[in-house]
Amino acid sequence: MFTDKQRQAWSAAKAPDELRERILASAEKENNNSVLLKTQFSRIVAAAACVVLVAVAVFAAFSGNGIEISVNGTAVGENASIALAETQGGIALARSASEAEVKLTIDIDSDALITVDSGSFDVIGEGENLTEFSAEDNVEIIWRSNGMQKSEMTVDYGRKTCVLVLEYNGEWTVTRK
């Protein structure tokens, strides 16, 4: 690989034309091979970076969504419902068509704002008869319908929202949307 100054110096030097041309051609060939290797290496690095980026995006999309909810000890996934069984003196008591109470465990991995549109909830160890609570860690909640046949609880965490519906349609159910 010759720079322009080296080429000018070589051109000024006295040497047979054939020798001069072979040396310049050899330098050009080396320069072209170097550029070709750099281009191929750059493409390999770019492809590897794309693969890593896609893998991270797929992992983020399919990994846990940052919240797990249990109703009376049973995990509730998205778009799932749980019927509340009538129990004697238990937390998940479906007492009548006009009132219900259910124990929720909310496991979060970031700060969350928990609100209800009707009824109220107690955060065990934090407060009672609440309609809004800022959680910084996992919480246990006792959610009451307070005579309403339908109540919605919204859990806003990060950029996502989880909605739970406590509803009476012949029996009390909790549905996660």
C-alpha positions in Angstrom: 0.0 0.0 0.0 1.5 3.2 -1.1 0.4 6.7 -0.2 0.4 9.5 -2.8 3.8 10.8 -1.5 5.3 7.3 -1.8 4.0 7.0 -5.3 5.5 10.3 -6.3 8.8 9.4 -4.7 8.8 6.0 -6.5 7.9 7.7 -9.8 10.9 10.0 -9.4 13.2 7.1 -8.7 15.1 5.6 -11.6 14.1 2.0 -12.1 13.0 0.0 -15.1 9.4 0.6 -16.0 8.5 -3.0 -15.8 9.8 -3.3 -12.2 8.1 -0.1 -11.2 4.7 -1.3 -12.6 5.0 -4.7 -10.9 5.6 -3.1 -7.5 2.8 -0.6 -7.9 0.4 -3.4 -9.0 1.5 -5.5 -6.0 0.7 -2.6 -3.6 -2.7 -2.0 -5.2 -3.6 -5.7 -4.9 -2.6 -5.6 -1.2 -4.7 -2.5 -0.7 -7.7 -4.1 -2.5 -7.4 -7.3 -0.4 -7.3 -5.2 2.8 -10.4 -3.3 1.8 -12.2 -6.5 0.9 -11.3 -8.1 4.3 -12.4 -5.0 6.2 -15.7 -5.0 4.2 -16.4 -8.7 4.9 -15.5 -8.2 8.6 -17.8 -5.2 8.9 -20.6 -7.3 7.4 -20.1 -10.1 9.8 -20.0 -7.7 12.8 -23.2 -6.0 11.5 -25.0 -9.4 11.1 -23.9 -10.5 14.6 -25.2 -7.3 16.0 -28.5 -7.8 14.3 -28.8 -11.3 15.6 -28.1 -10.1 19.2 -30.6 -7.3 18.8 -33.3 -9.6 17.6 -32.6 -12.1 20.4 -32.9 -9.3 23.0 -36.2 -8.1 21.5 -37.7 -11.6 21.4 -36.6 -12.3 25.0 -38.1 -9.0 26.1 -41.3 -9.7 24.3 -41.8 -13.2 25.6 -40.3 -12.9 29.1 -42.5 -12.2 32.2 -44.5 -9.0 31.8 -43.4 -7.7 35.2 -46.4 -8.7 37.2 -47.9 -11.9 38.6 -51.3 -12.0 40.3 -52.7 -14.7 42.6 -56.3 -14.9 43.7 -56.7 -16.9 46.9 -53.3 -18.5 46.2 -54.1 -19.5 42.6 -52.1 -17.7 39.8 -54.2 -15.9 37.3 -52.9 -15.4 33.8 -54.1 -12.8 31.3 -57.6 -13.3 30.0 -58.4 -15.9 32.7 -61.2 -16.0 35.2 -61.5 -17.6 38.6 -64.8 -18.4 40.3 -64.7 -17.6 44.0 -65.8 -20.5 46.1 -68.0 -20.0 49.1 -66.0 -20.7 52.3 -66.6 -20.6 56.0 -64.9 -17.5 57.4 -62.2 -17.5 54.7 -60.9 -14.4 53.0 -62.4 -15.4 49.6 -65.9 -15.4 50.9 -68.7 -14.9 48.4 -71.3 -13.9 51.0 -74.1 -12.8 48.8 -75.0 -11.5 45.4 -74.3 -8.0 46.7 -71.0 -8.3 48.5 -67.7 -10.1 48.0 -64.2 -10.1 49.4 -61.1 -11.7 47.8 -57.5 -11.9 48.7 -55.0 -10.9 46.0 -51.2 -11.3 46.0 -49.6 -9.0 43.5 -45.9 -9.6 42.7 -44.4 -6.7 40.8 -40.9 -6.0 39.6 -41.3 -2.2 39.5 -43.4 0.5 41.1 -47.1 0.2 40.5 -50.2 2.3 41.1 -53.2 0.2 42.2 -56.7 1.8 41.9 -60.3 0.6 42.1 -63.3 2.2 40.4 -65.8 1.0 43.0 -65.5 -0.8 46.3 -62.3 -0.6 48.3 -59.3 -2.7 49.3 -56.9 -3.2 52.3 -53.2 -3.5 51.7 -52.1 -5.8 54.5 -49.7 -3.9 56.7 -50.2 -0.6 54.8 -53.7 0.7 55.0 -57.4 0.0 55.0 -60.5 1.0 52.9 -58.3 2.4 50.1 -59.2 3.2 46.5 -55.6 4.0 45.4 -52.2 2.8 46.6 -48.7 3.2 45.3 -46.8 -0.1 45.6 -43.1 -0.3 45.5 -42.9 -4.0 46.2 -45.0 -7.1 46.3 -48.3 -6.6 48.1 -51.2 -8.6 49.6 -54.6 -7.1 49.2 -58.1 -7.8 50.4 -60.5 -6.4 47.8 -64.1 -5.8 48.7 -67.0 -5.2 46.3 -68.8 -3.1 49.0 -72.2 -4.0 47.6 -71.4 -3.4 43.9 -72.0 -6.2 41.4 -68.9 -5.2 39.5 -65.7 -3.6 40.4 -62.5 -3.0 38.4 -59.0 -2.9 39.8 -56.3 -1.3 37.6 -52.6 -2.0 38.2 -50.4 0.5 36.3 -46.7 -0.6 36.3 -44.1 0.7 34.0 -45.7 1.3 30.6 -48.2 -1.5 31.1 -51.6 -1.9 32.7 -53.3 -4.9 34.2 -57.1 -4.8 34.8 -58.9 -7.2 37.2 -62.7 -7.4 37.2 -64.6 -8.6 40.3 -68.1 -9.4 39.1 -71.2 -11.2 40.2 -73.1 -13.2 37.5 -74.8 -15.9 39.6 -71.4 -16.4 41.2 -68.5 -14.1 42.0 -65.5 -14.3 39.6 -62.3 -12.5 39.2 -61.1 -12.0 35.6 -57.7 -10.7 34.6 -57.7 -8.7 31.3 
